[in-house]
Amino acid sequence: MEFMTLIEERHSTRVYEQTPVEQEKLDKILHAANRAPSAGDLQAYSIVVVRSPAARKALARAAVDQQFVGQAPVVLVFLAEPARSSEKYGHRGESLYAIQDATIACAYAQLAAHDLGLAACWVGAFRKREVQEVVGAIEEQVAVALLPIGYAAESPFITPRRALSEMVREV
């Protein structure tokens, strides 16, 4: 798919078919996330693939009861690894760059999913410690984003975007 078409057509989906996501497509999504830029090429994040129905339900509860999270056939959990970034960049790496690394990887995964005919929805509203417990994160890892992925069972409402003139300025 042409990139600008991908950008225009991608929308957050919150209703999924129960069709499993093929391993080949999941591998491509993970490859895209792995290719995302990161501060100093440190890739200060990790990704947990959650397929277990019980774990997905627990993630939905942790995501302030957003049930669609548990209904998607697969959920990717993006964990920042601040210590990995702080070795090179100190406090700024720990407090910012690791978070940015994880979010950029999640954005690449989300775009790759759409390119492969799948749907996804970025989820940032969750109780961090609960998510970390569900996925067995170590103490040094911080949950940054959940990305439920599956085949769309809805055509989401297209939300209007702000005019560029409201958000862009030159200096």
Rosetta silent file (secondary structure, phi, psi, omega in degrees, C-alpha in Angstrom):
SEQUENCE: MEFMTLIEERHSTRVYEQTPVEQEKLDKILHAANRAPSAGDLQAYSIVVVRSPAARKALARAAVDQQFVGQAPVVLVFLAEPARSSEKYGHRGESLYAIQDATIACAYAQLAAHDLGLAACWVGAFRKREVQEVVGAIEEQVAVALLPIGYAAESPFITPRRALSEMVREV
SCORE:     score description
SCORE:     0.000 S_00000001
   1 L     0.000  140.067  177.647    0.000    0.000    0.000 S_00000001
   2 L   -65.612  138.627 -170.057    1.253    3.482   -0.796 S_00000001
   3 H   -58.482  -46.156 -177.590    2.353    5.180    2.437 S_00000001
   4 H   -66.409  -32.079  174.145    0.129    8.268    2.282 S_00000001
   5 H   -65.072  -43.339  177.198   -2.878    6.040    1.536 S_00000001
   6 H   -56.946  -45.857 -179.791   -1.961    3.971    4.583 S_00000001
   7 H   -62.324  -42.177 -178.778   -1.856    7.120    6.716 S_00000001
   8 H   -69.784  -37.766 -172.588   -5.253    8.285    5.423 S_00000001
   9 H   -86.772  -22.449 -176.723   -6.992    4.912    5.765 S_00000001
  10 L   -70.655  128.755  176.392   -5.702    3.763    9.161 S_00000001
  11 L  -142.354  153.008  179.832   -8.181    4.286   11.970 S_00000001
  12 L   -68.160  129.939 -179.649   -8.503    2.871   15.469 S_00000001
  13 L  -116.236  135.148 -177.387  -10.679   -0.232   15.555 S_00000001
  14 L  -122.193    9.514  175.511  -12.304   -1.524   18.724 S_00000001
  15 L  -132.423  124.692 -173.807  -14.321   -4.488   17.428 S_00000001
  16 E  -123.167  146.682  169.015  -12.490   -7.554   16.142 S_00000001
  17 L   -69.979  161.033  178.858  -13.404  -10.819   14.468 S_00000001
  18 L   -90.483   14.345  175.236  -12.281  -13.901   16.356 S_00000001
  19 L   -67.556  127.387  179.188  -10.135  -14.993   13.405 S_00000001
  20 L   -64.166  151.003  174.398   -6.594  -15.645   14.646 S_00000001
  21 L   -82.514  125.297 -178.807   -3.786  -13.423   13.388 S_00000001
  22 L   -62.988  141.826 -179.016   -1.476  -15.493   11.204 S_00000001
  23 H   -58.575  -37.909 -179.710    2.048  -15.955   12.564 S_00000001
  24 H   -60.928  -41.719  178.263    3.524  -14.708    9.279 S_00000001
  25 H   -69.151  -41.793  178.192    1.657  -11.401    9.622 S_00000001
  26 H   -61.164  -40.694  177.926    2.568  -11.088   13.288 S_00000001
  27 H   -60.805  -39.662  178.785    6.227  -11.687   12.392 S_00000001
  28 H   -67.390  -38.789  177.078    6.063   -8.869    9.835 S_00000001
  29 H   -62.652  -45.521  179.652    4.493   -6.530   12.391 S_00000001
  30 H   -66.099  -35.597  176.754    7.216   -7.340   14.906 S_00000001
  31 H   -63.427  -42.956  178.569    9.870   -6.872   12.221 S_00000001
  32 H   -60.675  -44.034  178.524    8.452   -3.410   11.457 S_00000001
  33 H   -60.816  -39.034 -179.380    8.590   -2.514   15.163 S_00000001
  34 H   -66.784  -25.567 -179.202   12.182   -3.732   15.291 S_00000001
  35 L   -86.916   -5.370 -178.655   13.081   -1.430   12.389 S_00000001
  36 L   -61.884  146.028  175.887   11.730    1.674   14.145 S_00000001
  37 L   -66.623  151.775  177.531   14.263    4.395   14.901 S_00000001
  38 L  -148.848  155.677 -178.813   15.469    4.679   18.470 S_00000001
  39 H   -59.656  121.417  178.534   17.782    6.961   20.421 S_00000001
  40 H    63.104   17.434 -175.586   21.339    5.866   19.790 S_00000001
  41 H    55.074   28.603 -178.247   19.977    2.705   18.136 S_00000001
  42 L   -81.040  -20.793 -176.905   19.670    1.279   21.651 S_00000001
  43 L    47.447   61.626 -174.669   16.110   -0.025   21.152 S_00000001
  44 L   -80.955   58.269  179.772   15.387    0.598   24.825 S_00000001
  45 E  -159.363  165.312  170.094   12.143   -1.388   24.822 S_00000001
  46 E  -138.691  164.387 -176.983   10.761   -4.886   24.559 S_00000001
  47 E  -126.610  132.200  175.646    7.515   -6.279   23.206 S_00000001
  48 E  -110.660  127.419  177.203    5.350   -8.964   24.779 S_00000001
  49 E   -92.997  121.141 -177.309    2.971  -10.874   22.495 S_00000001
  50 E  -114.216  113.522  177.183   -0.193  -11.811   24.398 S_00000001
  51 L  -113.435  -24.921 -177.178   -2.447  -14.460   22.860 S_00000001
  52 L   -58.069  125.738  178.709   -3.752  -16.194   25.979 S_00000001
  53 H   -56.597  -40.188 -179.375   -7.467  -15.406   26.465 S_00000001
  54 H   -65.191  -42.896  179.848   -7.011  -15.163   30.247 S_00000001
  55 H   -68.036  -37.935  177.892   -4.070  -12.752   29.922 S_00000001
  56 H   -65.191  -39.640  176.708   -5.938  -10.623   27.341 S_00000001
  57 H   -63.259  -40.842  178.352   -8.940  -10.399   29.705 S_00000001
  58 H   -64.349  -38.150  176.506   -6.596   -9.343   32.508 S_00000001
  59 H   -64.699  -39.260  177.934   -5.118   -6.682   30.220 S_00000001
  60 H   -61.325  -42.113  177.549   -8.644   -5.438   29.438 S_00000001
  61 H   -63.757  -43.748  179.716   -9.329   -5.080   33.162 S_00000001
  62 H   -65.367  -26.487  179.249   -6.006   -3.294   33.650 S_00000001
  63 L   -89.446   48.316 -179.890   -6.926   -1.024   30.732 S_00000001
  64 L    44.151   47.745  176.005   -9.723    0.472   32.823 S_00000001
  65 L    59.569   34.358  172.385  -12.159   -2.190   31.634 S_00000001
  66 L   -81.388   93.062 -170.456  -11.788   -1.486   27.927 S_00000001
  67 L   -60.919  -27.774 -179.169  -13.200   -4.874   26.931 S_00000001
  68 H   -60.558  -26.491  178.759  -12.122   -4.658   23.292 S_00000001
  69 H   -59.429  -43.497 -179.533   -8.531   -5.130   24.471 S_00000001
  70 H   -77.455  -17.758 -178.072   -9.383   -8.659   25.597 S_00000001
  71 H   -86.183  -18.635  176.906  -11.472   -9.399   22.513 S_00000001
  72 L   -69.835  143.086 -178.556   -8.654   -8.862   20.024 S_00000001
  73 L   -64.068  -25.893  178.931   -6.923  -12.144   19.091 S_00000001
  74 E  -144.759  143.663  175.090   -3.508  -10.724   19.970 S_00000001
  75 E  -127.519  128.472  172.898   -2.292   -7.809   22.078 S_00000001
  76 E   -96.630  132.878  177.570    1.215   -6.415   21.872 S_00000001
  77 E  -112.542  122.531 -178.801    2.502   -4.821   25.058 S_00000001
  78 E   -99.787  122.737 -177.627    5.316   -2.326   24.624 S_00000001
  79 E  -115.596  123.304  173.835    7.646   -2.000   27.604 S_00000001
  80 E   -75.406  149.436  176.468   10.241    0.750   27.900 S_00000001
  81 L  -123.207   80.241 -173.891   13.614   -0.217   29.337 S_00000001
  82 H   -56.605  -36.686 -177.953   14.870    3.033   30.881 S_00000001
  83 H   -62.456  -34.633  179.888   18.090    1.557   32.276 S_00000001
  84 H   -62.642  -38.874 -178.469   19.176    0.559   28.766 S_00000001
  85 H   -82.261  -32.585 -177.190   18.888    4.161   27.607 S_00000001
  86 H   -68.282  -24.923  178.177   20.272    5.792   30.753 S_00000001
  87 H   -56.419  -37.060 -177.635   23.632    4.036   30.298 S_00000001
  88 H   -99.076  -34.371 -170.530   24.309    6.290   27.321 S_00000001
  89 H  -117.213    5.979  177.267   22.042    9.292   27.906 S_00000001
  90 H    63.910 -145.009 -174.685   21.650    9.586   31.670 S_00000001
  91 H   -59.925  -42.290 -179.026   18.456   10.988   33.152 S_00000001
  92 H   -63.113  -38.925  176.281   17.028   12.210   29.827 S_00000001
  93 H   -63.334  -41.616 -179.116   17.490    8.755   28.320 S_00000001
  94 H   -69.188  -43.710 -173.221   15.827    7.163   31.330 S_00000001
  95 H   -88.660  -19.295 -175.239   12.909    9.582   31.608 S_00000001
  96 H  -129.831  -55.496 -170.477   12.257   10.295   27.917 S_00000001
  97 H   -60.733  -40.872  179.715   14.215    8.427   25.239 S_00000001
  98 H   -63.015  -39.323  177.873   13.220    4.914   26.375 S_00000001
  99 H   -65.154  -44.673  178.475    9.553    5.974   26.371 S_00000001
 100 H   -61.752  -42.903  178.928    9.950    7.492   22.914 S_00000001
 101 H   -55.898  -47.132 -178.761   11.665    4.339   21.634 S_00000001
 102 H   -65.677  -39.273 -178.170    8.740    2.178   22.769 S_00000001
 103 H   -70.685  -38.303  177.645    6.126    4.543   21.345 S_00000001
 104 H   -64.884  -41.806  177.768    7.803    4.797   17.964 S_00000001
 105 H   -60.877  -40.755  178.472    8.034    0.998   17.794 S_00000001
 106 H   -64.259  -41.366  178.882    4.328    0.775   18.643 S_00000001
 107 H   -62.915  -41.840  177.305    3.467    3.281   15.914 S_00000001
 108 H   -62.701  -42.240  178.938    5.432    1.258   13.355 S_00000001
 109 H   -62.362  -42.299 -178.893    3.642   -1.920   14.479 S_00000001
 110 H   -62.914  -44.041  178.612    0.262   -0.196   14.190 S_00000001
 111 H   -67.096  -39.861  178.243    0.981    0.987   10.647 S_00000001
 112 H   -62.885  -41.007  178.889    2.345   -2.422    9.641 S_00000001
 113 H   -58.376  -47.006 -179.608   -0.803   -4.107   10.953 S_00000001
 114 H   -63.402  -42.049  179.842   -2.988   -1.891    8.778 S_00000001
 115 H   -59.770  -29.637 -178.653   -0.746   -2.457    5.762 S_00000001
 116 L   -91.113    8.869  178.293   -1.257   -6.222    6.243 S_00000001
 117 L    85.442   13.678  178.585   -5.052   -5.927    6.291 S_00000001
 118 L  -104.326  169.318  178.292   -5.379   -6.010   10.064 S_00000001
 119 E  -120.441  156.312 -179.565   -6.844   -3.487   12.469 S_00000001
 120 E  -153.647  167.247  175.975   -5.433   -2.118   15.707 S_00000001
 121 L  -147.969  118.269  176.741   -6.063    0.461   18.388 S_00000001
 122 L   -64.682  130.372  178.096   -3.379    2.194   20.419 S_00000001
 123 E  -123.530  120.236  178.058   -4.259    1.963   24.114 S_00000001
 124 L  -115.932   -9.829 -179.916   -2.541    4.228   26.599 S_00000001
 125 L   -91.041  103.680  178.814   -5.155    4.244   29.362 S_00000001
 126 L  -163.420  161.618  174.716   -4.214    1.469   31.770 S_00000001
 127 L   -86.830  108.171 -171.567   -2.936    0.765   35.241 S_00000001
 128 H   -51.581  -49.622 -176.335    0.763    0.369   34.566 S_00000001
 129 H   -63.997  -37.745  177.838    1.608   -2.009   37.417 S_00000001
 130 H   -63.584  -45.151  178.592   -1.277   -4.350   36.575 S_00000001
 131 H   -59.950  -45.805 -179.005   -0.189   -4.567   32.946 S_00000001
 132 H   -61.428  -37.488  176.860    3.390   -5.233   34.017 S_00000001
 133 H   -66.018  -44.415 -178.314    2.204   -8.036   36.329 S_00000001
 134 H   -58.281  -41.682 -175.034    0.072   -9.659   33.605 S_00000001
 135 L   -94.757    3.549  177.902    2.993   -9.842   31.182 S_00000001
 136 L    67.465   35.339  178.508    5.647  -10.724   33.761 S_00000001
 137 L   -66.665  145.747  174.692    7.664   -7.549   33.233 S_00000001
 138 L   -79.787  165.156 -174.366   10.780   -7.188   35.323 S_00000001
 139 L   -56.971  -32.084 -176.949   11.054   -4.238   37.686 S_00000001
 140 L   -79.241   -4.915 -179.573   13.198   -2.240   35.250 S_00000001
 141 L   -99.978  144.014 -177.607   10.538   -2.373   32.506 S_00000001
 142 E  -125.044  123.621  177.584    7.727    0.173   32.212 S_00000001
 143 E   -66.630  129.480 -176.865    4.477   -0.471   30.321 S_00000001
 144 E  -116.283  -40.425 -176.247    4.010    2.269   27.718 S_00000001
 145 E  -155.413  148.891  170.832    1.353    1.070   25.264 S_00000001
 146 E  -111.664  142.283  178.333   -1.001   -1.788   24.459 S_00000001
 147 E  -133.462   89.824  173.441   -1.780   -2.599   20.846 S_00000001
 148 E   -66.818  137.238 -177.269   -4.720   -4.963   20.317 S_00000001
 149 E  -134.639  140.176  175.079   -4.561   -6.417   16.794 S_00000001
 150 E  -178.251 -171.548  175.389   -7.010   -8.454   14.741 S_00000001
 151 L   -85.891  133.385 -176.430   -9.326   -8.435   11.768 S_00000001
 152 E   -65.874  135.409  172.995  -11.818   -5.577   11.918 S_00000001
 153 L  -113.810   18.368  177.824  -15.442   -6.443   12.630 S_00000001
 154 L  -152.553  161.213  168.894  -16.477   -2.791   12.290 S_00000001
 155 L  -108.398  104.156 -174.476  -15.860    0.238   10.147 S_00000001
 156 L   -63.727  150.082  173.856  -14.815    2.827   12.704 S_00000001
 157 L   -63.194  132.258 -179.998  -16.202    6.333   12.701 S_00000001
 158 L   -87.047  115.266 -178.285  -13.682    8.631   11.075 S_00000001
 159 L   -82.382  145.262  177.936  -12.912   11.442   13.473 S_00000001
 160 L   -70.038  153.956  179.319  -12.138   14.900   12.132 S_00000001
 161 L  -108.995  153.253  174.928   -8.580   16.153   12.412 S_00000001
 162 L   -64.219  148.225  174.831   -7.404   19.594   13.464 S_00000001
 163 L   -68.013  142.231  178.945   -6.523   21.967   10.673 S_00000001
 164 H   -57.512  -33.187 -179.084   -2.792   22.223   10.124 S_00000001
 165 H   -64.064  -20.963  178.105   -3.087   25.973   10.588 S_00000001
 166 H   -84.653  -18.304 -173.845   -4.151   25.317   14.199 S_00000001
 167 H  -123.287   -9.998 -176.946   -1.160   23.163   15.060 S_00000001
 168 L  -116.380  136.388  173.899    1.732   24.181   12.831 S_00000001
 169 L  -144.484  158.544  178.922    3.694   27.385   12.983 S_00000001
 170 L  -111.311  150.815  176.893    7.014   28.582   11.657 S_00000001
 171 L  -123.575    0.000    0.000    9.709   30.474   13.505 S_00000001
